[in-house]
């Protein structure tokens, strides 16, 4: 399912989907609040044309999204060749999907649920929520050709 409003840059939507599915670095999300914007890093999964994250229900990000659900984000590495995806979207909170999303994130970032970190995250599942980012407007860049 393609929840994308528009795509600019060198990659088309299938290339973006592949990059987001294969990239195992945190997404940086930006939210607005009464004291200005903040940027936070979260694990993410790209699934059915949407970006998915999980965080504690009591987090500042969740509090901000209940007031203003518009969000900015970027997925890019810190090492050359520089390439990535950034954009904006609309975030919705889904407490009922926290277990499903957190388990997908653990598989992506930890490999399995048997690591100490995975067990700790799952022990707090009753306080987690899933965040779904849709209505995506995406911009890509890729300097691989220039940087080797």
ROSE-4610 file (N, C-alpha, C; in Angstrom, 1 decimal, always signed):
// ROSE-4610
residu = [X/X/X/X/X/X/X/X/X/X/X/X/X/X/X/X/X/X/X/X/X/X/X/X/X/X/X/X/X/X/X/X/X/X/X/X/X/X/X/X/X/X/X/X/X/X/X/X/X/X/X/X/X/X/X/X/X/X/X/X/X/X/X/X/X/X/X/X/X/X/X/X/X/X/X/X/X/X/X/X/X/X/X/X/X/X/X/X/X/X/X/X/X/X/X/X/X/X/X/X/X/X/X/X/X/X/X/X/X/X/X/X/X/X/X/X/X/X/X/X/X/X/X/X/X/X/X/X/X/X/X/X/X/X/X/X/X/X/X/X/X/X/X/X/X/X/X/X/X/X/X/X/X/X/X/X/X/X/X/X/X/X/X/X/X/X/X/X/X/X/X/X/X/X/X/X/X/X/X/X/X/X/X/X/X/X/X/X/X/X/X/X/X/X/X/X/X/X/X/X/X/X/X/X/X/X/X/X/X/X/X/X/X/X/X/X/X/X/X/X/X/X/X/X/X/X/X/X/X/X/X/X/X/X/X/X/X/X/X/X/X/X/X/X/X/X/X/X/X/X/X/X/X/X/X/X/X/X/X/X/X/X/X/X/X/X/X/X/X/X/X/X/X/X/X/X/X/X/X/X/X/X/X/X/X/X/X/X/X/X/X/X/X/X/X/X/X/X/X/X/X/X/X/X/X/X/X/X/X/X/X/X/X/X/X/X/X/X/X/X/X/X/X/X/X/X/X/X/X/X/X/X/X/X/X/X/X/X/X/X/X/X/X/X/X/X/X/X/X/X/X/X/X/X/X/X/X/X/X/X/X/X/X/X/X/X/X/X/X/X/X/X/X/X/X/X/X/X/X/X/X/X/X/X/X/X/X/X/X/X/X/X/X/X/X/X/X/X/X/X/X/X/X/X/X/X/X/X/X/X/X/X/X/X/X/X/X/X/X/X/X/X/X/X/X/X/X/X/X/X/X/X/X/X/X/X/X/X/X/X/X/X/X/X]
num = [1/1/1/2/2/2/3/3/3/4/4/4/5/5/5/6/6/6/7/7/7/8/8/8/9/9/9/10/10/10/11/11/11/12/12/12/13/13/13/14/14/14/15/15/15/16/16/16/17/17/17/18/18/18/19/19/19/20/20/20/21/21/21/22/22/22/23/23/23/24/24/24/25/25/25/26/26/26/27/27/27/28/28/28/29/29/29/30/30/30/31/31/31/32/32/32/33/33/33/34/34/34/35/35/35/36/36/36/37/37/37/38/38/38/39/39/39/40/40/40/41/41/41/42/42/42/43/43/43/44/44/44/45/45/45/46/46/46/47/47/47/48/48/48/49/49/49/50/50/50/51/51/51/52/52/52/53/53/53/54/54/54/55/55/55/56/56/56/57/57/57/58/58/58/59/59/59/60/60/60/61/61/61/62/62/62/63/63/63/64/64/64/65/65/65/66/66/66/67/67/67/68/68/68/69/69/69/70/70/70/71/71/71/72/72/72/73/73/73/74/74/74/75/75/75/76/76/76/77/77/77/78/78/78/79/79/79/80/80/80/81/81/81/82/82/82/83/83/83/84/84/84/85/85/85/86/86/86/87/87/87/88/88/88/89/89/89/90/90/90/91/91/91/92/92/92/93/93/93/94/94/94/95/95/95/96/96/96/97/97/97/98/98/98/99/99/99/100/100/100/101/101/101/102/102/102/103/103/103/104/104/104/105/105/105/106/106/106/107/107/107/108/108/108/109/109/109/110/110/110/111/111/111/112/112/112/113/113/113/114/114/114/115/115/115/116/116/116/117/117/117/118/118/118/119/119/119/120/120/120/121/121/121/122/122/122/123/123/123/124/124/124/125/125/125/126/126/126/127/127/127/128/128/128/129/129/129/130/130/130/131/131/131/132/132/132/133/133/133/134/134/134/135/135/135/136/136/136/137/137/137/138/138/138/139/139/139/140/140/140/141/141/141/142/142/142/143/143/143/144/144/144/145/145/145/146/146/146/147/147/147/148/148/148]
x = [+0.8/+0.0/+0.9/+0.7/+1.5/+0.7/+1.2/+0.6/+1.3/+2.1/+2.9/+2.2/+2.4/+1.9/+2.8/+4.0/+5.0/+6.4/+7.2/+8.5/+9.4/+10.5/+11.4/+12.8/+13.7/+15.1/+15.4/+16.5/+17.0/+16.3/+15.6/+15.1/+13.6/+13.0/+11.6/+11.1/+9.8/+9.2/+9.7/+9.9/+10.4/+11.9/+12.7/+14.1/+14.0/+13.1/+13.0/+12.5/+11.6/+11.1/+12.2/+13.0/+14.2/+15.2/+15.5/+16.5/+15.9/+14.7/+14.1/+14.0/+13.7/+13.6/+14.9/+16.0/+17.3/+18.1/+17.8/+18.6/+18.3/+19.4/+19.3/+20.0/+19.5/+19.9/+18.7/+18.7/+17.5/+17.0/+15.7/+15.1/+15.2/+15.5/+15.4/+14.1/+13.3/+12.0/+12.0/+11.3/+11.2/+9.7/+9.4/+8.0/+8.0/+6.9/+6.8/+6.0/+6.4/+5.7/+5.7/+5.2/+5.1/+6.5/+7.5/+8.9/+9.7/+9.2/+9.9/+10.1/+10.7/+10.9/+12.0/+11.8/+12.9/+13.1/+14.3/+14.6/+15.0/+14.4/+14.6/+14.9/+15.7/+16.0/+15.3/+14.7/+13.9/+14.2/+14.0/+14.1/+12.8/+12.9/+11.8/+11.7/+10.5/+10.2/+9.4/+9.7/+8.9/+8.0/+6.7/+5.8/+4.5/+4.1/+2.9/+2.8/+3.9/+4.0/+3.9/+4.1/+4.1/+5.4/+5.8/+6.9/+6.3/+6.9/+6.4/+7.5/+7.2/+8.1/+7.3/+8.1/+7.5/+8.2/+7.4/+8.0/+7.1/+7.5/+6.7/+5.6/+4.4/+3.2/+3.4/+4.3/+4.5/+5.6/+6.1/+7.2/+6.8/+7.8/+7.5/+7.0/+7.5/+7.1/+5.6/+5.1/+3.7/+2.9/+3.3/+2.6/+2.5/+3.5/+3.5/+2.6/+2.7/+1.9/+0.4/+0.0/-1.5/-2.0/-1.0/-1.4/-1.2/-0.1/+0.2/+0.8/+0.0/+0.5/+1.3/+1.7/+2.6/+4.1/+4.8/+6.2/+7.1/+8.4/+9.4/+10.4/+11.1/+12.0/+13.1/+14.1/+15.3/+15.9/+16.2/+16.9/+18.1/+19.3/+20.5/+21.7/+22.7/+23.9/+24.9/+25.8/+26.8/+28.1/+28.2/+29.4/+29.1/+30.2/+30.1/+29.9/+29.3/+28.7/+27.3/+27.1/+25.9/+24.7/+23.7/+22.4/+21.3/+20.1/+19.1/+17.7/+16.8/+15.4/+15.0/+14.4/+13.8/+12.4/+11.7/+10.3/+9.5/+8.2/+7.2/+6.1/+5.2/+4.1/+3.2/+2.2/+1.2/+1.3/+1.5/+1.7/+0.4/+0.1/-1.0/-0.5/-1.1/-0.7/-1.6/-1.0/-1.7/-1.3/-1.8/-1.4/-1.7/-2.7/-3.1/-2.1/-1.3/-0.3/+1.1/+1.3/+2.6/+3.4/+2.8/+3.5/+3.9/+3.0/+3.4/+4.6/+4.5/+5.5/+6.8/+6.7/+8.0/+8.7/+7.9/+8.6/+9.2/+8.6/+9.2/+10.5/+10.5/+11.7/+12.8/+12.4/+13.5/+14.1/+13.3/+13.9/+14.8/+14.4/+15.2/+16.5/+16.5/+17.6/+18.4/+17.8/+18.5/+18.7/+17.9/+18.0/+17.0/+16.8/+15.8/+15.5/+14.5/+14.0/+14.8/+15.9/+16.7/+17.9/+18.0/+19.1/+18.6/+19.6/+19.2/+18.3/+18.7/+18.0/+16.6/+16.5/+15.1/+14.2/+14.8/+14.0/+13.5/+14.4/+14.1/+13.0/+13.1/+12.1/+10.7/+10.7/+9.5/+8.9/+9.7/+9.2/+8.4/+8.5/+7.8/+6.7/+6.3/+5.4/+4.0/+3.6/+2.3/+2.3/+3.5/+3.6/+4.0/+4.1/+4.5/+3.3/+3.6/+2.6/+3.3/+2.6/+3.2/+2.8/+3.7/+3.5/+3.5/+2.5/+2.4/+2.5/+3.4/+3.6/+3.2/+2.1/+1.6/+1.5/+0.8/+0.7/+2.1/+3.0/+4.4/+4.7/+5.5/+6.1/+7.6/+8.2/+9.6/+10.6/+11.8/+12.9/+14.1/+14.8/+15.9/+17.2/+18.3/+19.6/+20.5/+21.4/+22.4/+23.6/+24.7/+26.0/+26.9/+26.4/+27.2/+28.0/+27.5/+28.2/+29.3/+29.3/+30.3/+31.4/+31.0/+31.8/+32.4/+31.9/+32.4/+31.9]
y = [-1.2/+0.0/+1.2/+2.2/+3.4/+4.5/+5.0/+6.1/+7.4/+7.4/+8.5/+9.6/+10.9/+12.0/+12.3/+12.4/+12.7/+12.3/+12.1/+11.6/+12.5/+13.1/+13.9/+13.3/+13.5/+13.1/+11.9/+11.3/+10.3/+9.0/+8.7/+7.3/+7.4/+6.3/+6.1/+5.4/+5.2/+4.6/+3.2/+2.3/+1.0/+1.0/+2.0/+2.1/+2.6/+3.5/+4.0/+2.9/+2.1/+1.0/+0.0/-0.3/-1.2/-0.6/+0.6/+1.3/+1.2/+1.6/+1.6/+0.2/-0.8/-2.1/-2.7/-2.3/-2.9/-2.1/-0.9/+0.0/-0.3/-0.6/-0.9/+0.2/+1.4/+2.5/+3.2/+3.9/+4.6/+5.7/+5.9/+7.1/+8.2/+9.4/+10.6/+11.3/+11.5/+12.1/+13.5/+14.4/+15.8/+16.1/+16.5/+16.9/+18.3/+19.0/+20.3/+20.3/+21.3/+21.5/+23.0/+23.3/+24.7/+25.3/+24.5/+25.0/+24.8/+24.5/+24.4/+22.9/+22.7/+21.3/+20.5/+19.2/+18.3/+17.2/+16.7/+15.5/+14.4/+13.2/+12.0/+10.9/+9.9/+8.7/+7.5/+6.8/+5.6/+4.5/+3.3/+2.2/+2.3/+1.9/+2.0/+0.7/+0.5/-0.5/+0.1/-0.2/+0.3/-0.9/-0.7/-1.9/-1.4/-1.9/-1.6/-0.1/+0.5/+1.9/+2.9/+2.4/+3.3/+3.1/+4.1/+4.0/+3.7/+2.7/+2.3/+2.4/+2.9/+3.0/+2.5/+2.3/+2.1/+2.9/+3.3/+4.1/+4.0/+4.5/+4.5/+5.4/+5.0/+5.9/+7.2/+7.2/+8.4/+9.3/+9.0/+9.8/+11.2/+12.1/+13.4/+13.4/+12.5/+12.4/+12.1/+11.1/+10.7/+11.9/+12.6/+13.8/+14.8/+15.1/+16.1/+15.6/+14.4/+13.9/+13.9/+13.9/+14.0/+15.4/+16.4/+17.8/+18.2/+17.7/+18.0/+16.8/+16.1/+14.8/+14.9/+16.1/+16.3/+16.0/+15.3/+14.9/+15.0/+15.3/+15.3/+14.1/+13.6/+12.5/+12.4/+11.7/+11.4/+10.0/+9.3/+8.0/+8.2/+8.3/+8.4/+8.0/+7.4/+7.0/+8.2/+8.0/+9.0/+8.9/+7.8/+7.5/+7.6/+8.0/+8.0/+6.6/+6.5/+7.6/+8.0/+9.3/+9.8/+9.6/+9.0/+8.8/+8.6/+8.8/+8.6/+9.2/+9.1/+9.6/+10.5/+11.6/+12.5/+12.9/+13.4/+13.8/+14.2/+14.3/+14.6/+13.6/+13.6/+12.7/+13.0/+12.2/+12.3/+11.1/+11.3/+10.2/+9.9/+8.6/+8.2/+7.2/+7.2/+6.3/+5.1/+3.9/+2.6/+1.8/+1.9/+1.1/-0.4/-0.7/-2.1/-2.9/-2.1/-2.7/-2.7/-2.3/-2.1/-3.4/-4.5/-5.8/-6.3/-6.2/-6.6/-5.7/-4.4/-3.5/-3.7/-3.8/-3.9/-5.2/-6.3/-7.6/-7.5/-6.8/-6.5/-5.7/-4.7/-3.9/-4.7/-5.5/-6.3/-7.3/-7.9/-8.8/-8.0/-6.8/-6.0/-5.6/-5.1/-4.4/-5.4/-6.4/-7.3/-8.7/-9.0/-10.4/-11.4/-11.3/-12.1/-11.5/-12.2/-11.7/-12.2/-12.9/-13.5/-12.7/-11.4/-10.6/-9.9/-9.5/-8.7/-7.5/-6.8/-5.6/-5.9/-7.0/-7.4/-7.8/-8.6/-9.0/-7.8/-6.9/-5.7/-4.9/-4.7/-3.9/-4.7/-6.0/-6.7/-6.7/-6.6/-6.6/-5.3/-4.3/-3.0/-2.8/-3.9/-3.9/-3.2/-3.4/-2.9/-1.3/-0.7/+0.7/+1.3/+0.4/+0.8/+1.1/+2.0/+2.2/+2.1/+1.8/+1.9/+3.3/+3.8/+5.0/+4.7/+5.0/+4.8/+6.2/+6.3/+7.5/+7.3/+8.0/+7.9/+9.3/+9.4/+10.6/+11.2/+10.3/+10.6/+11.5/+12.5/+13.3/+13.0/+12.5/+12.0/+12.7/+12.9/+13.4/+12.5/+12.2/+11.3/+12.0/+11.5/+11.9/+10.8/+10.7/+9.6/+10.1/+10.3/+10.7/+9.6/+8.4/+7.2/+7.3/+7.9/+8.1/+9.0/+10.0/+10.9/+10.5/+9.7/+9.3/+7.9/+7.1/+5.7/+4.9]
z = [+0.0/+0.0/+0.0/-0.9/-1.0/-0.4/+0.7/+1.4/+1.1/+0.0/-0.3/-1.1/-0.7/-1.4/-2.6/-2.3/-3.4/-3.1/-4.1/-4.0/-4.9/-4.4/-5.2/-4.9/-5.8/-5.7/-6.7/-6.6/-7.6/-7.5/-6.4/-6.2/-6.4/-7.0/-7.1/-5.9/-5.8/-4.6/-4.3/-5.4/-5.1/-4.5/-5.0/-4.5/-3.0/-2.8/-1.4/-0.5/-0.9/-0.1/+0.2/-0.8/-0.6/+0.4/+0.2/+1.2/+2.6/+2.8/+4.1/+4.7/+3.9/+4.4/+4.8/+4.1/+4.3/+5.3/+5.6/+6.5/+7.9/+8.7/+10.1/+10.9/+10.8/+11.6/+12.1/+13.2/+13.7/+12.7/+12.8/+12.1/+13.1/+12.5/+13.4/+13.1/+14.1/+13.9/+14.6/+14.0/+14.6/+14.8/+16.0/+16.4/+17.0/+16.9/+17.4/+18.7/+19.5/+20.8/+21.2/+22.3/+22.8/+23.0/+23.2/+23.4/+22.2/+21.1/+19.8/+19.4/+18.3/+17.8/+18.6/+18.6/+19.1/+18.1/+18.1/+17.2/+18.1/+17.8/+18.6/+17.6/+18.1/+17.3/+17.8/+16.8/+17.2/+16.2/+16.6/+15.6/+14.8/+13.5/+12.6/+11.7/+11.2/+10.2/+9.1/+7.9/+6.8/+6.3/+6.5/+6.3/+5.7/+4.5/+3.8/+3.5/+3.1/+2.7/+3.8/+5.1/+6.2/+7.0/+7.7/+8.7/+10.1/+10.8/+12.1/+13.1/+14.3/+15.4/+16.6/+17.7/+19.0/+20.1/+21.1/+22.2/+23.4/+24.5/+25.7/+25.5/+26.0/+25.9/+26.7/+27.6/+28.4/+27.8/+26.7/+26.1/+25.7/+25.6/+25.1/+23.7/+22.9/+21.5/+21.4/+22.2/+22.2/+22.6/+23.7/+24.2/+23.1/+22.4/+21.3/+20.2/+19.8/+18.7/+19.0/+20.2/+20.5/+20.3/+20.3/+20.1/+18.6/+18.0/+16.6/+16.0/+15.2/+14.6/+13.4/+13.0/+11.8/+12.3/+11.5/+11.9/+10.7/+11.0/+10.1/+10.4/+9.4/+9.7/+8.7/+9.1/+8.2/+8.5/+7.5/+7.6/+6.7/+7.3/+6.6/+7.5/+6.8/+7.6/+7.8/+8.7/+9.0/+8.2/+7.4/+6.6/+5.1/+4.4/+2.9/+2.4/+1.2/+0.5/+1.1/+1.1/+1.8/+0.9/+1.5/+0.8/+1.9/+1.5/+2.5/+2.0/+3.0/+2.7/+3.9/+3.5/+4.5/+4.1/+5.0/+4.6/+5.8/+5.4/+6.4/+6.3/+7.4/+7.4/+8.5/+8.7/+9.7/+10.6/+11.9/+12.8/+13.6/+13.7/+14.6/+15.6/+16.8/+17.9/+17.9/+18.1/+18.1/+19.2/+20.4/+21.5/+21.3/+20.6/+20.3/+19.4/+18.7/+17.8/+18.4/+19.6/+20.2/+20.2/+20.5/+20.6/+19.2/+18.2/+16.9/+16.3/+16.5/+16.0/+16.7/+18.1/+18.8/+18.5/+18.3/+17.9/+16.5/+15.6/+14.2/+14.4/+15.2/+15.5/+16.1/+17.1/+17.7/+16.7/+15.9/+14.9/+13.9/+13.5/+12.6/+13.3/+14.5/+15.1/+16.1/+16.6/+17.5/+17.0/+16.0/+15.4/+16.1/+17.4/+18.0/+19.4/+20.1/+21.3/+22.5/+22.3/+23.4/+23.8/+23.4/+23.9/+25.2/+26.0/+27.2/+26.9/+25.9/+25.5/+25.0/+24.2/+23.7/+24.9/+25.8/+27.0/+27.8/+28.0/+28.8/+28.0/+26.7/+26.0/+26.1/+25.9/+25.9/+27.3/+28.4/+29.7/+30.0/+29.2/+29.3/+28.3/+27.6/+26.5/+26.9/+28.2/+28.6/+28.6/+28.5/+28.5/+27.1/+26.1/+24.8/+23.9/+22.9/+21.8/+20.5/+19.5/+18.1/+17.5/+16.7/+16.0/+14.5/+13.8/+12.3/+11.6/+10.7/+9.9/+8.5/+8.1/+6.7/+6.1/+5.0/+4.2/+4.0/+3.5/+3.4/+2.2/+2.4/+1.4/+1.5/+0.5/+0.6/-0.3/+0.2/-0.7/-0.4/-1.5/-1.4/-2.0/-1.5/-2.1/-2.1/-3.0/-3.2/-3.8/-3.1/-3.6/-3.9/-4.0/-4.3/-5.5/-6.6/-7.8/-7.7/-6.9/-6.7/-5.7/-4.7/-3.6/-3.7/-4.6/-4.7/-3.6]
